Amino acid sequence: MRRLLVLIFTPFHLLSLHGPAAAEVIINEIAYHPITDSSSEEYIEIYNTGLNPVDLSGWTLRGVGYTFPASTTILSSSYRVIARDPNALSLLFPDLADILGPYPGLLQNSGEKVELLDSNDQLVDTVEYNDSLPWPTASD
């Protein structure tokens, strides 16, 4: 009987590890110090590595103070860009569609931590960047 309980428990345990809280959305790119030195061209890009779309409604980017609006989704194997100033970024990258934002904060040129949290305030991904080695100094 003990062996049977282990076999029954294991699939349910695996489901809990890979449910909605473990959505496979990652912080893919951070443009924290644009070449023009204009903070209006800052952006954060996220990527859905999973096989299914993810509802981002109520998710937040801690570090810049952005909350994703209701009905915001990211498709499987797709990117979403969140800009400090979507209009300025669309002038710089006219082929980029559906830019989200604006966000009220600033990405510090000297470095900081950016966290992606789901609608239950659970950490999904985090990136800490810096303007000194081992980070490439050319980025700054």
Summary of the structure (lengths in Angstrom):
residues: 140
radius of gyration: 18.0
end to end distance: 61.1
largest distance: 67.5
contacts: 363
relative contact order: 0.20
helix: 23%
strand: 31%
